[in-house]
Amino acid sequence: MAAASHSVQLGAPWGPSCPEPPPTRFHRVHGANIRVDPSGTQATRVESFAHGVCFSRDPLAPGQIFLVEIEEKELGWCGHLRLGLTALDPASLAFVPEFSLPDLVSLGHTWVFAITRHHNRVPREGQAEAEAVAPSQPPSLLVEPYLCIEQFRIPRDRLVGRSQPGLYSHLLDQLYELNVLPPTARRSRLGVLFCPHPDGTADMHIIINGEDMGPSARGLPAAQPLYAVVDVFASTKSVRLVQLEYGLPSLQTLCRLVIQRSVVHRLAIDRLHLPRGLKEFCKYE
């Protein structure tokens, strides 16, 4: 991954001429069984296993990740979260289909990827399928803090799932970071973005706990507004949005990283002589 940084922009393309995208929110249009909280950042399927399709409130910008964390699971159902993009304006839909796959996709101009416990990596050109599904060892956050995807370079800090603060947080967090735990596990973080090309098309990438799964769809119309699709399906019951920083990390984020690297596990943060608000930020974000 380090070698890939030579072919990408140093930092995301946000700046004075291109301001950072607004915080991500869920659209007011969603499946019949979905309830979105007042902040627009948490979506919960309140019954059954279907009618859980959600959309982003706004079209995504190139390189902008729509990132969700799995908040709740529900036993007894077969299947997991589904992610993707659509060029359909959610507000223009006469009804929200029961399923993203195949119902929403059959309407056209929609690309959705089913997240499974295994086999989420997409074979690249010339790569054997066995290589694509084999577990990889992504660099530690301490070694390579950026995720490089085509022309974008994105801080990995908030892309990676984190366990509940506890005695073994330092061990569990490493399992998320190395993608040892199933991507369908509670507190895993999954995202979708698109990378445009000069020919007017774009590739859709799925991100799981800070690791790029590869281009899961190609040839998307980059000139059209593309909305994120999240299907809170079957055993996935509730998801919440995670907000990201683009470009240079904030001073708050840098302070958090320094503090986290200086303690054995997150419970030790309580013993530091720091303001309570900063301790909570370091433990939970």
C-alpha positions as CSV (number, residue, x, y, z in Angstrom):
1,M,0.0,0.0,0.0
2,A,2.9,2.3,0.7
3,A,4.0,2.0,-2.9
4,A,0.6,3.1,-4.1
5,S,0.9,6.5,-2.5
6,H,3.2,7.6,-5.3
7,S,0.3,7.4,-7.8
8,V,-2.3,9.2,-5.6
9,Q,-2.9,12.7,-4.6
10,L,-1.2,13.7,-1.3
11,G,-4.4,14.2,0.6
12,A,-8.0,14.3,-0.6
13,P,-8.8,17.0,-3.1
14,W,-10.5,19.3,-0.6
15,G,-9.3,22.9,-0.2
16,P,-10.2,26.6,-0.8
17,S,-11.4,25.9,-4.3
18,C,-13.2,22.6,-3.3
19,P,-14.6,22.7,0.2
20,E,-15.0,19.5,2.2
21,P,-18.4,17.7,1.7
22,P,-21.1,18.3,4.3
23,P,-21.6,15.7,7.1
24,T,-23.4,12.6,5.8
25,R,-27.0,12.0,6.7
26,F,-29.7,9.4,5.8
27,H,-32.4,10.5,3.3
28,R,-36.0,11.1,4.5
29,V,-37.0,8.5,1.8
30,H,-36.4,4.9,3.0
31,G,-37.9,1.4,3.4
32,A,-41.1,0.9,5.2
33,N,-39.5,-0.9,8.2
34,I,-36.8,1.7,8.7
35,R,-36.8,4.3,11.4
36,V,-34.2,7.1,11.2
37,D,-33.3,9.0,14.4
38,P,-33.9,12.8,14.6
39,S,-30.2,13.5,13.8
40,G,-30.4,11.5,10.6
41,T,-27.4,9.5,11.5
42,Q,-28.8,6.2,12.7
43,A,-31.1,3.8,10.8
44,T,-32.9,0.9,12.5
45,R,-35.1,-1.8,11.0
46,V,-37.9,-2.1,13.5
47,E,-39.5,-5.3,12.2
48,S,-39.2,-8.2,9.8
49,F,-36.0,-8.7,7.8
50,A,-36.7,-6.6,4.7
51,H,-37.9,-3.2,3.7
52,G,-34.7,-1.8,5.1
53,V,-33.3,0.2,2.1
54,C,-31.8,3.6,3.0
55,F,-30.1,6.3,0.9
56,S,-27.8,9.1,1.6
57,R,-29.5,12.5,1.9
58,D,-27.1,14.1,-0.6
59,P,-25.2,12.8,-3.6
60,L,-21.7,11.8,-2.8
61,A,-18.7,13.8,-3.9
62,P,-15.8,11.9,-5.7
63,G,-13.7,10.2,-3.1
64,Q,-16.3,10.9,-0.3
65,I,-17.0,7.8,1.8
66,F,-20.4,7.0,3.1
67,L,-19.4,5.1,6.2
68,V,-21.7,3.1,8.5
69,E,-21.0,1.2,11.7
70,I,-23.1,-1.9,12.6
71,E,-24.8,-1.0,15.8
72,E,-27.2,-3.9,16.4
73,K,-27.5,-7.4,15.1
74,E,-30.6,-9.7,15.1
75,L,-30.3,-13.4,15.3
76,G,-32.4,-15.8,13.3
77,W,-32.1,-14.2,9.8
78,C,-29.8,-15.3,7.0
79,G,-28.0,-12.5,5.2
80,H,-26.2,-9.2,6.0
81,L,-25.8,-5.6,5.2
82,R,-25.7,-4.5,1.5
83,L,-24.0,-1.4,0.2
84,G,-23.8,0.4,-3.0
85,L,-24.6,3.5,-5.2
86,T,-27.5,4.6,-7.3
87,A,-28.0,7.3,-9.9
88,L,-31.7,7.3,-9.1
89,D,-32.9,10.3,-7.0
90,P,-34.5,8.8,-3.9
91,A,-37.1,11.6,-3.8
92,S,-38.2,10.6,-7.3
93,L,-39.0,7.0,-6.4
94,A,-42.7,6.1,-6.5
95,F,-42.0,3.5,-3.8
96,V,-38.9,2.1,-2.1
97,P,-38.4,-1.5,-3.2
98,E,-38.4,-4.3,-0.5
99,F,-34.9,-5.3,-1.3
100,S,-31.8,-3.6,-2.8
101,L,-30.9,-6.9,-4.4
102,P,-32.5,-7.6,-6.9
103,D,-35.4,-5.2,-6.6
104,L,-33.7,-1.8,-6.6
105,V,-31.0,-2.9,-9.0
106,S,-33.6,-4.1,-11.4
107,L,-34.8,-0.4,-11.7
108,G,-31.5,0.4,-13.4
109,H,-28.6,2.8,-12.7
110,T,-28.0,1.1,-9.4
111,W,-25.0,-1.0,-8.2
112,V,-25.2,-2.9,-4.9
113,F,-22.7,-5.2,-3.2
114,A,-23.8,-7.8,-0.6
115,I,-21.5,-8.0,2.4
116,T,-20.8,-11.5,3.5
117,R,-18.8,-13.1,6.4
118,H,-16.1,-13.9,3.8
119,H,-15.3,-13.4,0.1
120,N,-15.8,-9.6,0.0
121,R,-12.6,-8.9,-1.9
122,V,-13.0,-8.4,-5.6
123,P,-10.4,-9.9,-7.9
124,R,-8.5,-7.3,-9.9
125,E,-7.5,-7.8,-13.5
126,G,-5.0,-10.6,-13.7
127,Q,-5.5,-11.6,-10.1
128,A,-6.7,-15.1,-9.2
129,E,-9.9,-15.3,-7.3
130,A,-8.2,-17.4,-4.5
131,E,-5.8,-14.5,-4.0
132,A,-8.7,-12.0,-3.7
133,V,-10.5,-13.9,-1.0
134,A,-7.4,-14.8,1.0
135,P,-7.1,-12.9,4.2
136,S,-4.7,-10.0,3.9
137,Q,-2.6,-8.1,6.4
138,P,-3.3,-4.4,6.0
139,P,-0.7,-2.1,7.6
140,S,-1.2,-1.0,11.2
141,L,-2.6,2.5,11.7
142,L,0.7,3.3,13.3
143,V,2.6,2.3,10.2
144,E,0.4,3.6,7.3
145,P,-2.3,5.9,8.6
146,Y,-3.8,6.6,5.1
147,L,-5.9,4.4,2.9
148,C,-4.9,4.9,-0.8
149,I,-7.7,4.3,-3.3
150,E,-6.8,5.2,-6.9
151,Q,-6.3,9.1,-6.8
152,F,-7.5,9.5,-3.2
153,R,-5.6,9.3,0.1
154,I,-7.9,9.1,3.1
155,P,-7.0,9.0,6.8
156,R,-7.7,5.4,8.1
157,D,-8.3,6.5,11.7
158,R,-12.1,6.4,11.7
159,L,-12.5,3.9,9.0
160,V,-11.6,1.1,11.4
161,G,-14.1,-0.4,13.8
162,R,-13.4,-0.2,17.5
163,S,-14.7,-2.4,20.4
164,Q,-16.5,-1.2,23.5
165,P,-13.9,0.2,26.0
166,G,-12.8,-2.6,28.2
167,L,-9.9,-4.6,29.6
168,Y,-9.2,-6.3,26.3
169,S,-10.0,-3.4,24.0
170,H,-6.4,-3.2,22.8
171,L,-6.6,-6.9,21.6
172,L,-10.1,-6.6,20.1
173,D,-9.3,-3.3,18.3
174,Q,-6.3,-5.0,16.6
175,L,-8.7,-7.7,15.3
176,Y,-10.8,-5.0,13.6
177,E,-7.7,-3.3,12.3
178,L,-6.4,-6.5,10.7
179,N,-9.8,-7.5,9.4
180,V,-9.6,-10.7,11.4
181,L,-13.2,-10.4,12.6
182,P,-16.0,-11.0,10.1
183,P,-17.0,-7.7,8.4
184,T,-20.6,-8.4,9.5
185,A,-19.6,-8.3,13.2
186,R,-21.1,-5.7,15.5
187,R,-19.1,-2.4,15.4
188,S,-17.5,-3.2,12.1
189,R,-17.3,-0.1,9.8
190,L,-18.2,-0.4,6.1
191,G,-18.2,2.3,3.5
192,V,-18.8,3.0,-0.2
193,L,-17.3,5.6,-2.5
194,F,-16.6,6.2,-6.2
195,C,-13.5,7.2,-8.0
196,P,-14.0,9.0,-11.4
197,H,-11.9,8.5,-14.5
198,P,-11.1,10.9,-17.4
199,D,-13.4,9.0,-19.7
200,G,-16.4,10.0,-17.6
201,T,-16.9,6.7,-15.9
202,A,-16.2,5.7,-12.3
203,D,-15.4,2.7,-10.1
204,M,-17.3,1.9,-7.0
205,H,-15.2,0.7,-4.0
206,I,-16.3,-1.0,-0.8
207,I,-14.3,-0.3,2.3
208,I,-14.3,-2.7,5.3
209,N,-12.6,-1.6,8.5
210,G,-10.1,0.5,6.7
211,E,-9.3,-1.9,3.9
212,D,-10.3,-1.4,0.2
213,M,-12.0,-4.5,-1.2
214,G,-11.3,-3.4,-4.7
215,P,-13.6,-2.0,-7.5
216,S,-16.8,-3.9,-7.0
217,A,-18.5,-2.1,-9.9
218,R,-17.1,-0.3,-13.0
219,G,-18.5,2.0,-15.6
220,L,-20.7,4.1,-13.3
221,P,-21.7,7.5,-14.8
222,A,-19.5,9.9,-12.9
223,A,-21.2,12.9,-14.3
224,Q,-24.5,12.0,-12.7
225,P,-25.4,12.5,-9.0
226,L,-24.6,9.2,-7.2
227,Y,-26.4,8.5,-3.9
228,A,-25.2,5.9,-1.4
229,V,-27.5,2.9,-0.8
230,V,-27.5,1.0,2.5
231,D,-29.8,-2.0,2.9
232,V,-30.2,-2.8,6.6
233,F,-31.0,-6.4,5.7
234,A,-31.7,-9.6,7.7
235,S,-29.2,-10.1,10.6
236,T,-28.1,-6.4,10.4
237,K,-30.7,-4.5,12.5
238,S,-29.2,-1.0,13.0
239,V,-26.4,1.1,11.6
240,R,-25.1,4.6,12.4
241,L,-23.1,7.0,10.3
242,V,-19.5,7.8,11.1
243,Q,-18.2,11.2,10.0
244,L,-14.8,11.5,8.4
245,E,-12.1,14.1,8.1
246,Y,-10.6,14.7,4.7
247,G,-7.3,16.2,3.9
248,L,-5.1,17.0,6.9
249,P,-6.3,15.5,10.3
250,S,-7.6,18.1,12.8
251,L,-5.6,18.9,15.9
252,Q,-8.2,17.1,18.0
253,T,-7.7,13.9,16.0
254,L,-3.9,14.2,16.2
255,C,-4.1,14.6,20.0
256,R,-6.4,11.5,20.2
257,L,-4.0,9.4,18.2
258,V,-1.0,10.5,20.4
259,I,-3.0,9.6,23.6
260,Q,-4.2,6.3,22.3
261,R,-0.7,5.2,21.3
262,S,0.6,6.1,24.8
263,V,-1.6,3.8,26.7
264,V,-2.0,0.0,26.9
265,H,-5.7,0.0,26.5
266,R,-8.6,2.5,26.6
267,L,-9.4,2.0,30.2
268,A,-6.0,3.5,31.1
269,I,-7.2,6.8,29.6
270,D,-9.3,7.3,32.7
271,R,-6.1,7.7,34.8
272,L,-4.7,10.5,32.7
273,H,-4.9,14.1,33.9
274,L,-7.0,15.3,31.0
275,P,-10.4,17.0,30.7
276,R,-13.3,14.5,30.9
277,G,-14.6,15.5,27.5
278,L,-11.3,14.7,25.9
279,K,-11.1,11.3,27.7
280,E,-14.5,10.3,26.3
281,F,-13.6,11.4,22.8
282,C,-10.4,9.3,23.0
283,K,-12.2,6.2,24.2
284,Y,-15.3,6.1,22.0
285,E,-14.5,7.8,18.7
